[in-house]
Structures are given as C-alpha cells and as structure tokens.
C-alpha cells in the first residue's frame, strides 16, 4: 500500500512540474506586488481581534508576520502586481505560507498558515495604512 501511495505521489509531482516551470523565478528581495502599497504606518487587525501597528517601506514584511525576525528561505508561488503567495522556511523556527492581496495602496488582505515553534498557526488579517511613520520603516532582511 505504501509503495502504491509513493508511486502516486511521484506521478502527481511529475504532473505538477510543467506548471512550476512556467512560474517566473524568484528575484531576490523583489515581488511584483512589493511596491503596490504605500509606505507608511500600517495597522494590522487579525481575525482574533488583536492588532499591531507597524511602519513599512513596502509590504514584504507582511509575508512573515508569524516569523518576524529570522532569515527564511522563500519559494514564490504567485507573483502579480496586486497579489503574492509565498512559502517560506525558517530553519529551527518553522515555516509558513502567506497570501497577500493588495486591494488598494492603503489596504492589504493577508492569509497565513504554517508552523511556528512546533505549533500550527493560521490567521486572516487586514492591514490598513493609517498615516506617516513615527519611526524608521521595517525592512525585510534576507
């Protein structure tokens, strides 16, 4: 049974390869949607009612809200002018898959799920630009 499952999994992965080959290669530090949102102070409201205010130069730090510090490897799944989906892996800290939808330069919808510190997480959030920054913007570190 395990051998049949492994064979089917291999066949499915081979079938997916042409689609993956058509995806443009990730450019280090750049997403097409990266500058679609205005820089400034943003309020992020999570689906559990909590919120966080951050100062952003671009939307890239929104990809790793559950893993805000570590340098993580990334695989870009979707890269368009108004949306991005990224799978990332942070050695020793977990992984995540985040989708960003830039509705306007002042509104970004976020869906993220993964593992942080060996525990699963999943959330939806809405980020709205609320003004200018009081402190320097957060920059994504690679």
The first five atom37 places (N, CA, C, CB, O) and aatype in JSON, in Angstrom:
{
  "aatype": [20, 20, 20, 20, 20, 20, 20, 20, 20, 20, 20, 20, 20, 20, 20, 20, 20, 20, 20, 20, 20, 20, 20, 20, 20, 20, 20, 20, 20, 20, 20, 20, 20, 20, 20, 20, 20, 20, 20, 20, 20, 20, 20, 20, 20, 20, 20, 20, 20, 20, 20, 20, 20, 20, 20, 20, 20, 20, 20, 20, 20, 20, 20, 20, 20, 20, 20, 20, 20, 20, 20, 20, 20, 20, 20, 20, 20, 20, 20, 20, 20, 20, 20, 20, 20, 20, 20, 20, 20, 20, 20, 20, 20, 20, 20, 20, 20, 20, 20, 20, 20, 20, 20, 20, 20, 20, 20, 20, 20, 20, 20, 20, 20, 20, 20, 20, 20, 20, 20, 20, 20, 20, 20, 20, 20, 20, 20, 20, 20, 20, 20, 20, 20, 20, 20, 20, 20, 20, 20, 20, 20, 20],
  "atom_mask": [
    [1, 1, 1, 1, 1],
    [1, 1, 1, 1, 1],
    [1, 1, 1, 1, 1],
    [1, 1, 1, 1, 1],
    [1, 1, 1, 1, 1],
    [1, 1, 1, 1, 1],
    [1, 1, 1, 1, 1],
    [1, 1, 1, 1, 1],
    [1, 1, 1, 1, 1],
    [1, 1, 1, 1, 1],
    [1, 1, 1, 1, 1],
    [1, 1, 1, 1, 1],
    [1, 1, 1, 1, 1],
    [1, 1, 1, 1, 1],
    [1, 1, 1, 1, 1],
    [1, 1, 1, 1, 1],
    [1, 1, 1, 1, 1],
    [1, 1, 1, 1, 1],
    [1, 1, 1, 1, 1],
    [1, 1, 1, 1, 1],
    [1, 1, 1, 1, 1],
    [1, 1, 1, 1, 1],
    [1, 1, 1, 1, 1],
    [1, 1, 1, 1, 1],
    [1, 1, 1, 1, 1],
    [1, 1, 1, 1, 1],
    [1, 1, 1, 1, 1],
    [1, 1, 1, 1, 1],
    [1, 1, 1, 1, 1],
    [1, 1, 1, 1, 1],
    [1, 1, 1, 1, 1],
    [1, 1, 1, 1, 1],
    [1, 1, 1, 1, 1],
    [1, 1, 1, 1, 1],
    [1, 1, 1, 1, 1],
    [1, 1, 1, 1, 1],
    [1, 1, 1, 1, 1],
    [1, 1, 1, 1, 1],
    [1, 1, 1, 1, 1],
    [1, 1, 1, 1, 1],
    [1, 1, 1, 1, 1],
    [1, 1, 1, 1, 1],
    [1, 1, 1, 1, 1],
    [1, 1, 1, 1, 1],
    [1, 1, 1, 1, 1],
    [1, 1, 1, 1, 1],
    [1, 1, 1, 1, 1],
    [1, 1, 1, 1, 1],
    [1, 1, 1, 1, 1],
    [1, 1, 1, 1, 1],
    [1, 1, 1, 1, 1],
    [1, 1, 1, 1, 1],
    [1, 1, 1, 1, 1],
    [1, 1, 1, 1, 1],
    [1, 1, 1, 1, 1],
    [1, 1, 1, 1, 1],
    [1, 1, 1, 1, 1],
    [1, 1, 1, 1, 1],
    [1, 1, 1, 1, 1],
    [1, 1, 1, 1, 1],
    [1, 1, 1, 1, 1],
    [1, 1, 1, 1, 1],
    [1, 1, 1, 1, 1],
    [1, 1, 1, 1, 1],
    [1, 1, 1, 1, 1],
    [1, 1, 1, 1, 1],
    [1, 1, 1, 1, 1],
    [1, 1, 1, 1, 1],
    [1, 1, 1, 1, 1],
    [1, 1, 1, 1, 1],
    [1, 1, 1, 1, 1],
    [1, 1, 1, 1, 1],
    [1, 1, 1, 1, 1],
    [1, 1, 1, 1, 1],
    [1, 1, 1, 1, 1],
    [1, 1, 1, 1, 1],
    [1, 1, 1, 1, 1],
    [1, 1, 1, 1, 1],
    [1, 1, 1, 1, 1],
    [1, 1, 1, 1, 1],
    [1, 1, 1, 1, 1],
    [1, 1, 1, 1, 1],
    [1, 1, 1, 1, 1],
    [1, 1, 1, 1, 1],
    [1, 1, 1, 1, 1],
    [1, 1, 1, 1, 1],
    [1, 1, 1, 1, 1],
    [1, 1, 1, 1, 1],
    [1, 1, 1, 1, 1],
    [1, 1, 1, 1, 1],
    [1, 1, 1, 1, 1],
    [1, 1, 1, 1, 1],
    [1, 1, 1, 1, 1],
    [1, 1, 1, 1, 1],
    [1, 1, 1, 1, 1],
    [1, 1, 1, 1, 1],
    [1, 1, 1, 1, 1],
    [1, 1, 1, 1, 1],
    [1, 1, 1, 1, 1],
    [1, 1, 1, 1, 1],
    [1, 1, 1, 1, 1],
    [1, 1, 1, 1, 1],
    [1, 1, 1, 1, 1],
    [1, 1, 1, 1, 1],
    [1, 1, 1, 1, 1],
    [1, 1, 1, 1, 1],
    [1, 1, 1, 1, 1],
    [1, 1, 1, 1, 1],
    [1, 1, 1, 1, 1],
    [1, 1, 1, 1, 1],
    [1, 1, 1, 1, 1],
    [1, 1, 1, 1, 1],
    [1, 1, 1, 1, 1],
    [1, 1, 1, 1, 1],
    [1, 1, 1, 1, 1],
    [1, 1, 1, 1, 1],
    [1, 1, 1, 1, 1],
    [1, 1, 1, 1, 1],
    [1, 1, 1, 1, 1],
    [1, 1, 1, 1, 1],
    [1, 1, 1, 1, 1],
    [1, 1, 1, 1, 1],
    [1, 1, 1, 1, 1],
    [1, 1, 1, 1, 1],
    [1, 1, 1, 1, 1],
    [1, 1, 1, 1, 1],
    [1, 1, 1, 1, 1],
    [1, 1, 1, 1, 1],
    [1, 1, 1, 1, 1],
    [1, 1, 1, 1, 1],
    [1, 1, 1, 1, 1],
    [1, 1, 1, 1, 1],
    [1, 1, 1, 1, 1],
    [1, 1, 1, 1, 1],
    [1, 1, 1, 1, 1],
    [1, 1, 1, 1, 1],
    [1, 1, 1, 1, 1],
    [1, 1, 1, 1, 1],
    [1, 1, 1, 1, 1],
    [1, 1, 1, 1, 1],
    [1, 1, 1, 1, 1],
    [1, 1, 1, 1, 1]
  ],
  "atom_positions": [
    [[0.82, -1.19, 0.0], [0.0, 0.0, 0.0], [0.87, 1.27, 0.0], [-0.94, -0.01, 1.21], [0.61, 2.22, -0.73]],
    [[1.92, 1.25, 0.83], [2.81, 2.41, 0.91], [3.51, 2.62, -0.43], [3.84, 2.23, 2.04], [3.74, 3.76, -0.84]],
    [[3.87, 1.53, -1.1], [4.55, 1.63, -2.38], [3.62, 2.25, -3.43], [5.04, 0.24, -2.84], [4.06, 3.05, -4.25]],
    [[2.34, 1.87, -3.41], [1.36, 2.45, -4.34], [1.21, 3.94, -4.07], [-0.01, 1.73, -4.23], [1.18, 4.74, -5.0]],
    [[1.11, 4.31, -2.78], [0.98, 5.72, -2.42], [2.19, 6.52, -2.88], [0.79, 5.87, -0.9], [2.05, 7.61, -3.43]],
    [[3.39, 5.98, -2.65], [4.61, 6.66, -3.06], [4.65, 6.84, -4.58], [5.85, 5.89, -2.59], [5.06, 7.89, -5.07]],
    [[4.23, 5.81, -5.32], [4.2, 5.89, -6.78], [3.21, 6.96, -7.24], [3.83, 4.53, -7.39], [3.5, 7.73, -8.15]],
    [[2.02, 7.0, -6.6], [1.02, 8.01, -6.96], [1.53, 9.41, -6.64], [-0.31, 7.75, -6.23], [1.32, 10.34, -7.42]],
    [[2.2, 9.58, -5.48], [2.73, 10.88, -5.1], [3.79, 11.34, -6.1], [3.32, 10.82, -3.68], [3.82, 12.51, -6.47]],
    [[4.66, 10.43, -6.54], [5.67, 10.74, -7.53], [5.02, 11.17, -8.84], [6.6, 9.55, -7.75], [5.48, 12.12, -9.47]],
    [[3.97, 10.47, -9.27], [3.28, 10.8, -10.52], [2.64, 12.17, -10.44], [2.23, 9.74, -10.84], [2.69, 12.94, -11.4]],
    [[2.03, 12.48, -9.29], [1.4, 13.79, -9.12], [2.44, 14.88, -9.15], [0.6, 13.85, -7.8], [2.22, 15.94, -9.75]],
    [[3.6, 14.66, -8.5], [4.65, 15.68, -8.5], [5.2, 15.9, -9.9], [5.78, 15.3, -7.54], [5.53, 17.02, -10.27]],
    [[5.32, 14.83, -10.69], [5.77, 14.99, -12.07], [4.76, 15.77, -12.9], [6.03, 13.63, -12.71], [5.13, 16.58, -13.74]],
    [[3.47, 15.52, -12.66], [2.43, 16.24, -13.39], [2.45, 17.72, -13.06], [1.05, 15.65, -13.08], [2.11, 18.55, -13.91]],
    [[2.85, 18.07, -11.85], [2.88, 19.48, -11.44], [4.1, 20.21, -11.96], [2.83, 19.57, -9.93], [4.1, 21.44, -11.99]],
    [[5.13, 19.51, -12.37], [6.37, 20.15, -12.79], [6.21, 21.13, -13.94], [7.36, 19.12, -13.17], [6.81, 22.2, -13.88]],
    [[5.44, 20.84, -15.0], [5.31, 21.83, -16.06], [4.72, 23.15, -15.56], [4.46, 21.29, -17.17], [5.14, 24.22, -16.0]],
    [[3.77, 23.09, -14.65], [3.17, 24.32, -14.11], [4.2, 25.09, -13.31], [1.94, 23.99, -13.24], [4.25, 26.32, -13.38]],
    [[5.02, 24.37, -12.53], [6.03, 25.06, -11.74], [7.09, 25.67, -12.65], [6.68, 24.09, -10.73], [7.63, 26.73, -12.34]],
    [[7.4, 25.02, -13.74], [8.42, 25.53, -14.66], [7.98, 26.84, -15.3], [8.74, 24.5, -15.74], [8.83, 27.64, -15.7]],
    [[6.66, 27.07, -15.42], [6.17, 28.29, -16.04], [6.18, 29.47, -15.07], [4.77, 28.08, -16.56], [6.09, 30.62, -15.5]],
    [[6.31, 29.21, -13.77], [6.35, 30.28, -12.79], [7.66, 31.02, -12.93], [6.18, 29.73, -11.35], [8.72, 30.39, -12.98]],
    [[7.62, 32.36, -13.0], [8.88, 33.08, -13.14], [9.76, 32.88, -11.92], [8.62, 34.57, -13.36], [9.25, 32.77, -10.8]],
    [[11.07, 32.81, -12.12], [11.95, 32.59, -10.99], [11.88, 33.76, -10.01], [13.39, 32.38, -11.46], [11.68, 34.91, -10.4]],
    [[12.04, 33.44, -8.73], [12.01, 34.48, -7.69], [13.23, 35.38, -7.85], [11.97, 33.85, -6.26], [14.35, 34.91, -8.03]],
    [[12.99, 36.65, -7.78], [14.07, 37.61, -7.8], [14.39, 37.96, -6.35], [13.69, 38.89, -8.63], [13.48, 38.34, -5.61]],
    [[15.63, 37.84, -5.91], [15.95, 38.09, -4.52], [15.45, 39.46, -4.07], [17.45, 37.99, -4.3], [15.78, 40.49, -4.66]],
    [[14.65, 39.45, -3.01], [14.18, 40.7, -2.42], [13.13, 41.45, -3.2], [15.31, 41.57, -2.23], [12.79, 42.57, -2.83]],
    [[12.59, 40.88, -4.28], [11.64, 41.64, -5.08], [10.41, 40.81, -5.42], [12.29, 42.15, -6.36], [10.52, 39.68, -5.91]],
    [[9.25, 41.37, -5.15], [7.98, 40.8, -5.59], [7.31, 41.86, -6.44], [7.08, 40.36, -4.38], [7.49, 43.05, -6.2]],
    [[6.53, 41.44, -7.42], [5.83, 42.41, -8.26], [4.9, 43.29, -7.42], [5.02, 41.7, -9.36], [4.74, 44.47, -7.71]],
    [[4.29, 42.72, -6.37], [3.35, 43.48, -5.51], [4.06, 44.27, -4.42], [2.35, 42.53, -4.87], [3.42, 44.99, -3.65]],
    [[5.37, 44.14, -4.35], [6.14, 44.73, -3.24], [5.87, 46.22, -3.05], [7.61, 44.51, -3.47], [5.72, 46.68, -1.92]],
    [[5.82, 46.97, -4.13], [5.64, 48.42, -4.02], [4.22, 48.86, -4.38], [6.64, 49.13, -4.9], [3.99, 50.05, -4.61]],
    [[3.27, 47.91, -4.43], [1.89, 48.25, -4.78], [1.18, 49.0, -3.64], [1.11, 46.98, -5.12], [0.2, 49.7, -3.88]],
    [[1.68, 48.84, -2.44], [1.08, 49.51, -1.29], [1.97, 50.68, -0.87], [0.89, 48.52, -0.1], [3.2, 50.63, -1.02]],
    [[1.35, 51.73, -0.35], [2.07, 52.93, 0.04], [2.87, 52.71, 1.32], [1.1, 54.09, 0.22], [2.39, 52.06, 2.25]],
    [[4.08, 53.25, 1.36], [4.89, 53.19, 2.57], [4.26, 54.05, 3.65], [6.34, 53.65, 2.28], [3.57, 55.03, 3.36]],
    [[4.49, 53.66, 4.89], [3.97, 54.45, 6.0], [3.61, 53.6, 7.19], [2.77, 55.23, 5.55], [4.06, 52.46, 7.32]],
    [[2.79, 54.16, 8.07], [2.34, 53.47, 9.27], [1.1, 52.65, 8.92], [2.04, 54.49, 10.42], [0.14, 53.16, 8.34]],
    [[1.12, 51.39, 9.29], [0.03, 50.46, 8.97], [-0.51, 49.84, 10.24], [0.51, 49.36, 8.0], [0.26, 49.51, 11.15]],
    [[-1.81, 49.69, 10.33], [-2.46, 48.99, 11.42], [-2.92, 47.64, 10.88], [-3.66, 49.81, 12.01], [-3.67, 47.58, 9.91]],
    [[-2.47, 46.57, 11.52], [-2.83, 45.21, 11.11], [-3.84, 44.68, 12.13], [-1.56, 44.28, 11.01], [-3.53, 44.58, 13.31]],
    [[-5.04, 44.33, 11.67], [-6.07, 43.76, 12.53], [-6.22, 42.3, 12.17], [-7.42, 44.53, 12.39], [-6.54, 41.96, 11.02]],
    [[-5.99, 41.42, 13.16], [-6.06, 39.98, 12.96], [-7.48, 39.48, 13.21], [-5.07, 39.25, 13.88], [-8.28, 40.16, 13.86]],
    [[-7.8, 38.3, 12.68], [-9.15, 37.76, 12.8], [-9.56, 37.45, 14.24], [-9.27, 36.52, 11.97], [-10.75, 37.25, 14.51]],
    [[-8.6, 37.4, 15.17], [-8.96, 37.18, 16.57], [-9.23, 38.5, 17.31], [-7.85, 36.41, 17.28], [-9.48, 38.5, 18.51]],
    [[-9.18, 39.61, 16.57], [-9.47, 40.91, 17.16], [-8.25, 41.68, 17.64], [-10.39, 40.74, 18.28], [-8.36, 42.87, 17.95]],
    [[-7.09, 41.04, 17.7], [-5.88, 41.75, 18.11], [-5.38, 42.61, 16.95], [-4.78, 40.75, 18.58], [-5.74, 42.39, 15.8]],
    [[-4.56, 43.58, 17.29], [-4.0, 44.44, 16.24], [-2.55, 44.77, 16.56], [-4.83, 45.73, 16.09], [-2.09, 44.62, 17.69]],
    [[-1.86, 45.22, 15.54], [-0.46, 45.6, 15.65], [-0.22, 46.75, 14.7], [0.49, 44.39, 15.33], [-0.69, 46.73, 13.57]],
    [[0.51, 47.75, 15.15], [0.86, 48.86, 14.27], [2.34, 48.73, 13.9], [0.58, 50.24, 14.96], [3.19, 48.51, 14.76]],
    [[2.63, 48.86, 12.59], [3.99, 48.75, 12.1], [4.25, 49.86, 11.08], [4.25, 47.36, 11.47], [3.33, 50.4, 10.47]],
    [[5.51, 50.18, 10.93], [5.93, 51.15, 9.93], [6.61, 50.37, 8.81], [6.89, 52.25, 10.54], [7.61, 49.69, 9.04]],
    [[6.06, 50.46, 7.59], [6.55, 49.65, 6.48], [7.04, 50.51, 5.32], [5.47, 48.71, 6.0], [6.43, 51.53, 4.99]],
    [[8.12, 50.09, 4.72], [8.61, 50.7, 3.48], [7.87, 50.07, 2.29], [10.16, 50.51, 3.33], [7.56, 50.75, 1.31]],
    [[7.6, 48.75, 2.39], [6.84, 48.01, 1.39], [6.13, 46.87, 2.12], [7.77, 47.47, 0.23], [6.28, 46.73, 3.33]],
    [[5.36, 46.05, 1.4], [4.54, 45.03, 2.05], [5.28, 43.73, 2.33], [3.35, 44.74, 1.19], [4.7, 42.82, 2.93]],
    [[6.51, 43.61, 1.93], [7.22, 42.35, 2.08], [7.28, 41.82, 3.52], [8.6, 42.5, 1.55], [7.17, 40.61, 3.7]],
    [[7.47, 42.66, 4.55], [7.45, 42.12, 5.92], [6.12, 41.47, 6.32], [7.78, 43.22, 6.9], [6.08, 40.69, 7.27]],
    [[5.04, 41.79, 5.62], [3.74, 41.18, 5.93], [3.73, 39.69, 5.62], [2.63, 41.88, 5.16], [2.86, 38.96, 6.1]],
    [[4.67, 39.22, 4.81], [4.73, 37.81, 4.46], [5.07, 36.96, 5.67], [5.76, 37.58, 3.35], [4.56, 35.85, 5.81]],
    [[5.93, 37.46, 6.56], [6.41, 36.68, 7.69], [5.93, 37.24, 9.02], [7.92, 36.63, 7.68], [6.74, 37.38, 9.94]],
    [[4.67, 37.57, 9.16], [4.17, 38.11, 10.42], [4.32, 37.12, 11.57], [2.71, 38.5, 10.28], [4.53, 37.54, 12.71]],
    [[4.23, 35.83, 11.3], [4.39, 34.82, 12.35], [5.86, 34.52, 12.66], [3.69, 33.53, 11.94], [6.16, 33.94, 13.7]],
    [[6.76, 34.91, 11.77], [8.2, 34.7, 11.94], [8.9, 36.04, 11.66], [8.73, 33.55, 10.99], [9.62, 36.15, 10.66]],
    [[8.72, 37.05, 12.5], [9.18, 38.4, 12.17], [10.68, 38.65, 12.17], [8.57, 39.32, 13.08], [11.1, 39.68, 11.65]],
    [[11.49, 37.81, 12.71], [12.91, 38.12, 12.77], [13.81, 37.29, 11.91], [13.35, 38.01, 14.12], [14.73, 37.83, 11.29]],
    [[13.58, 35.99, 11.84], [14.57, 35.13, 11.2], [14.69, 35.34, 9.69], [14.23, 33.7, 11.46], [13.75, 35.75, 9.01]],
    [[15.89, 35.04, 9.21], [16.1, 34.99, 7.78], [15.58, 33.64, 7.3], [17.61, 35.2, 7.4], [16.04, 32.59, 7.75]],
    [[14.63, 33.68, 6.38], [13.97, 32.47, 5.94], [14.14, 32.3, 4.43], [12.48, 32.49, 6.31], [14.18, 33.28, 3.68]],
    [[14.23, 31.06, 4.0], [14.25, 30.76, 2.57], [12.84, 30.88, 2.03], [14.84, 29.35, 2.3], [11.88, 30.57, 2.73]],
    [[12.7, 31.32, 0.79], [11.39, 31.54, 0.2], [11.23, 30.85, -1.15], [11.14, 33.02, 0.04], [12.18, 30.7, -1.92]],
    [[9.98, 30.45, -1.4], [9.58, 29.96, -2.71], [8.35, 30.76, -3.1], [9.31, 28.41, -2.71], [7.31, 30.66, -2.45]],
    [[8.46, 31.54, -4.16], [7.34, 32.38, -4.61], [6.4, 31.52, -5.45], [7.85, 33.61, -5.43], [6.8, 30.95, -6.46]],
    [[5.15, 31.44, -5.01], [4.14, 30.65, -5.71], [3.38, 31.51, -6.7], [3.17, 30.0, -4.7], [3.19, 31.12, -7.85]],
    [[2.94, 32.69, -6.25], [2.23, 33.64, -7.1], [2.92, 34.99, -6.97], [0.7, 33.74, -6.71], [3.23, 35.42, -5.86]],
    [[3.15, 35.65, -8.08], [3.82, 36.95, -8.08], [3.16, 37.82, -9.14], [5.36, 36.82, -8.34], [3.51, 37.75, -10.32]],
    [[2.2, 38.63, -8.71], [1.48, 39.51, -9.63], [1.5, 40.92, -9.05], [0.01, 39.02, -9.88], [1.91, 41.12, -7.91]],
    [[1.06, 41.89, -9.84], [1.1, 43.29, -9.4], [0.23, 43.55, -8.17], [0.65, 44.19, -10.53], [0.53, 44.44, -7.38]],
    [[-0.84, 42.77, -8.0], [-1.75, 43.03, -6.87], [-1.84, 41.88, -5.88], [-3.12, 43.34, -7.39], [-2.66, 41.92, -4.97]],
    [[-1.02, 40.85, -6.04], [-1.08, 39.71, -5.12], [0.22, 38.93, -5.14], [-2.26, 38.78, -5.48], [0.96, 38.94, -6.12]],
    [[0.47, 38.27, -4.02], [1.64, 37.4, -3.91], [1.32, 36.27, -2.95], [2.9, 38.2, -3.43], [0.63, 36.47, -1.95]],
    [[1.81, 35.09, -3.28], [1.74, 33.95, -2.37], [3.14, 33.41, -2.25], [0.72, 32.85, -2.87], [3.8, 33.12, -3.25]],
    [[3.61, 33.26, -1.01], [4.98, 32.85, -0.76], [4.99, 31.76, 0.3], [5.85, 34.06, -0.32], [4.34, 31.87, 1.33]],
    [[5.73, 30.7, 0.02], [6.01, 29.67, 1.03], [7.41, 29.96, 1.54], [5.88, 28.19, 0.44], [8.33, 30.14, 0.75]],
    [[7.57, 30.0, 2.86], [8.89, 30.27, 3.41], [9.23, 29.24, 4.49], [8.96, 31.7, 3.98], [8.34, 28.7, 5.15]],
    [[10.52, 29.0, 4.67], [11.01, 28.07, 5.67], [12.1, 28.77, 6.48], [11.55, 26.76, 5.02], [13.06, 29.31, 5.92]],
    [[11.94, 28.74, 7.8], [12.89, 29.37, 8.71], [13.56, 28.26, 9.52], [12.18, 30.42, 9.66], [12.94, 27.72, 10.43]],
    [[14.8, 27.92, 9.22], [15.46, 26.82, 9.92], [15.4, 26.99, 11.44], [16.91, 26.72, 9.48], [15.8, 28.01, 11.99]],
    [[14.89, 25.95, 12.1], [14.78, 25.95, 13.55], [13.58, 26.71, 14.1], [16.0, 26.53, 14.12], [13.3, 26.62, 15.3]],
    [[12.86, 27.46, 13.25], [11.73, 28.26, 13.74], [10.4, 27.85, 13.13], [11.98, 29.72, 13.45], [9.34, 28.2, 13.66]],
    [[10.42, 27.11, 12.01], [9.19, 26.67, 11.38], [9.07, 27.13, 9.94], [8.01, 27.16, 12.16], [10.07, 27.39, 9.28]],
    [[7.83, 27.23, 9.48], [7.57, 27.59, 8.09], [6.2, 28.26, 8.0], [7.65, 26.34, 7.17], [5.41, 28.22, 8.95]],
    [[5.94, 28.85, 6.85], [4.63, 29.46, 6.63], [4.34, 29.59, 5.14], [4.56, 30.83, 7.3], [5.22, 29.49, 4.29]],
    [[3.08, 29.81, 4.88], [2.62, 30.1, 3.52], [1.67, 31.28, 3.66], [1.91, 28.84, 2.83], [0.64, 31.19, 4.33]],
    [[2.02, 32.37, 3.02], [1.24, 33.6, 3.14], [0.8, 34.08, 1.78], [2.06, 34.69, 3.84], [1.56, 34.08, 0.82]],
    [[-0.47, 34.51, 1.71], [-1.01, 35.15, 0.52], [-1.37, 36.59, 0.87], [-2.25, 34.38, -0.03], [-2.04, 36.85, 1.87]],
    [[-0.91, 37.51, 0.05], [-1.23, 38.93, 0.2], [-2.06, 39.37, -0.99], [0.06, 39.79, 0.32], [-1.74, 39.04, -2.13]],
    [[-3.12, 40.11, -0.73], [-3.95, 40.69, -1.78], [-3.96, 42.2, -1.57], [-5.41, 40.09, -1.77], [-4.49, 42.68, -0.56]],
    [[-3.38, 42.94, -2.5], [-3.35, 44.41, -2.41], [-4.61, 44.93, -3.07], [-2.05, 45.01, -3.08], [-4.69, 45.01, -4.3]],
    [[-5.6, 45.28, -2.25], [-6.86, 45.79, -2.8], [-6.72, 47.23, -3.25], [-7.98, 45.68, -1.76], [-7.23, 47.61, -4.3]],
    [[-6.03, 48.04, -2.46], [-5.7, 49.43, -2.82], [-4.31, 49.7, -2.25], [-6.79, 50.46, -2.27], [-3.81, 48.88, -1.48]],
    [[-3.68, 50.82, -2.59], [-2.38, 51.12, -1.99], [-2.44, 51.3, -0.47], [-1.81, 52.38, -2.61], [-1.4, 51.37, 0.19]],
    [[-3.67, 51.37, 0.1], [-3.83, 51.56, 1.54], [-4.51, 50.38, 2.24], [-4.63, 52.81, 1.78], [-4.79, 50.46, 3.43]],
    [[-4.78, 49.29, 1.52], [-5.46, 48.13, 2.1], [-4.89, 46.83, 1.53], [-6.98, 48.21, 1.83], [-4.88, 46.61, 0.31]],
    [[-4.41, 45.97, 2.43], [-3.85, 44.67, 2.04], [-4.51, 43.6, 2.89], [-2.29, 44.65, 2.21], [-4.57, 43.72, 4.12]],
    [[-5.0, 42.57, 2.25], [-5.58, 41.42, 2.95], [-4.51, 40.33, 3.04], [-6.88, 40.89, 2.22], [-3.76, 40.09, 2.09]],
    [[-4.45, 39.67, 4.21], [-3.4, 38.71, 4.48], [-4.03, 37.39, 4.93], [-2.41, 39.25, 5.56], [-4.94, 37.38, 5.76]],
    [[-3.54, 36.29, 4.38], [-3.92, 34.96, 4.84], [-2.62, 34.2, 5.04], [-4.89, 34.23, 3.82], [-1.81, 34.09, 4.12]],
    [[-2.42, 33.66, 6.25], [-1.16, 32.98, 6.54], [-1.42, 31.74, 7.39], [-0.18, 33.92, 7.24], [-2.32, 31.72, 8.24]],
    [[-0.61, 30.72, 7.15], [-0.7, 29.5, 7.95], [0.65, 28.81, 7.93], [-1.81, 28.54, 7.42], [1.46, 29.04, 7.03]],
    [[0.89, 27.98, 8.92], [2.15, 27.26, 8.97], [2.44, 26.73, 10.35], [3.28, 28.14, 8.51], [1.52, 26.41, 11.12]],
    [[3.72, 26.64, 10.68], [4.19, 26.13, 11.96], [5.17, 27.14, 12.53], [4.86, 24.71, 11.81], [6.09, 27.59, 11.84]],
    [[4.97, 27.5, 13.8], [5.93, 28.35, 14.5], [6.21, 27.71, 15.86], [5.38, 29.83, 14.65], [5.28, 27.41, 16.61]],
    [[7.48, 27.5, 16.15], [7.88, 26.83, 17.4], [7.13, 25.52, 17.62], [7.66, 27.77, 18.58], [6.63, 25.26, 18.72]],
    [[7.05, 24.71, 16.59], [6.41, 23.38, 16.59], [4.9, 23.42, 16.82], [7.04, 22.53, 17.66], [4.3, 22.39, 17.12]],
    [[4.29, 24.59, 16.68], [2.84, 24.71, 16.86], [2.23, 25.28, 15.59], [2.5, 25.6, 18.09], [2.8, 26.19, 14.98]],
    [[1.08, 24.76, 15.18], [0.43, 25.29, 13.97], [-0.17, 26.67, 14.23], [-0.66, 24.33, 13.49], [-0.58, 26.99, 15.34]],
    [[-0.21, 27.47, 13.18], [-0.9, 28.75, 13.24], [-1.65, 28.95, 11.94], [0.1, 29.93, 13.49], [-1.29, 28.39, 10.91]],
    [[-2.69, 29.74, 12.0], [-3.44, 30.14, 10.81], [-4.2, 31.41, 11.18], [-4.43, 28.99, 10.32], [-4.82, 31.48, 12.23]],
    [[-4.13, 32.39, 10.3], [-4.88, 33.62, 10.55], [-5.18, 34.35, 9.25], [-4.11, 34.52, 11.49], [-4.51, 34.17, 8.23]],
    [[-6.2, 35.18, 9.32], [-6.51, 36.17, 8.3], [-6.31, 37.52, 8.97], [-7.97, 36.0, 7.71], [-6.55, 37.66, 10.17]],
    [[-5.89, 38.49, 8.22], [-5.69, 39.83, 8.76], [-5.96, 40.87, 7.67], [-4.26, 39.99, 9.34], [-5.95, 40.57, 6.48]],
    [[-6.18, 42.07, 8.13], [-6.38, 43.2, 7.22], [-5.4, 44.29, 7.65], [-7.87, 43.72, 7.24], [-5.4, 44.7, 8.81]],
    [[-4.58, 44.74, 6.73], [-3.61, 45.8, 7.0], [-4.08, 47.06, 6.29], [-2.17, 45.39, 6.55], [-4.32, 47.06, 5.08]],
    [[-4.19, 48.14, 7.06], [-4.6, 49.44, 6.5], [-3.55, 50.49, 6.82], [-5.98, 49.87, 7.06], [-3.07, 50.59, 7.95]],
    [[-3.22, 51.28, 5.81], [-2.29, 52.39, 6.03], [-3.03, 53.46, 6.8], [-1.73, 52.95, 4.68], [-4.14, 53.86, 6.43]],
    [[-2.4, 53.94, 7.88], [-3.07, 54.92, 8.75], [-2.35, 56.26, 8.83], [-3.22, 54.35, 10.13], [-2.8, 57.16, 9.53]],
    [[-1.24, 56.39, 8.12], [-0.53, 57.67, 8.14], [0.96, 57.5, 7.91], [-0.77, 58.37, 9.44], [1.43, 56.49, 7.39]],
    [[1.67, 58.52, 8.31], [3.12, 58.51, 8.18], [3.74, 57.81, 9.39], [3.68, 59.94, 8.04], [3.09, 57.67, 10.43]],
    [[4.97, 57.39, 9.26], [5.67, 56.67, 10.33], [6.25, 57.63, 11.36], [6.78, 55.81, 9.75], [6.71, 58.73, 11.03]],
    [[6.21, 57.19, 12.62], [6.88, 57.91, 13.69], [8.31, 57.42, 13.87], [6.1, 57.77, 14.98], [9.14, 58.11, 14.47]],
    [[8.6, 56.21, 13.35], [9.92, 55.61, 13.45], [10.34, 55.11, 12.08], [9.93, 54.46, 14.48], [9.52, 55.08, 11.16]],
    [[11.61, 54.71, 11.92], [12.04, 54.2, 10.61], [11.24, 52.97, 10.2], [13.53, 53.87, 10.65], [10.85, 52.17, 11.05]],
    [[11.0, 52.8, 8.89], [10.24, 51.64, 8.4], [10.97, 50.33, 8.64], [9.95, 51.79, 6.93], [12.2, 50.28, 8.68]],
    [[10.18, 49.27, 8.8], [10.71, 47.93, 8.9], [11.15, 47.49, 7.52], [9.66, 46.94, 9.51], [10.41, 47.64, 6.54]],
    [[12.32, 46.96, 7.43], [12.83, 46.44, 6.17], [12.95, 44.95, 6.29], [14.18, 47.08, 5.79], [13.32, 44.43, 7.34]],
    [[12.63, 44.28, 5.21], [12.77, 42.83, 5.2], [14.25, 42.49, 5.09], [11.96, 42.18, 4.03], [14.96, 43.07, 4.27]],
    [[14.71, 41.56, 5.91], [16.11, 41.15, 5.86], [16.22, 39.81, 5.19], [16.73, 41.09, 7.27], [15.46, 38.89, 5.52]],
    [[17.12, 39.68, 4.28], [17.36, 38.4, 3.58], [18.7, 37.87, 3.98], [17.28, 38.55, 2.04], [19.11, 36.81, 3.52]]
  ]
}
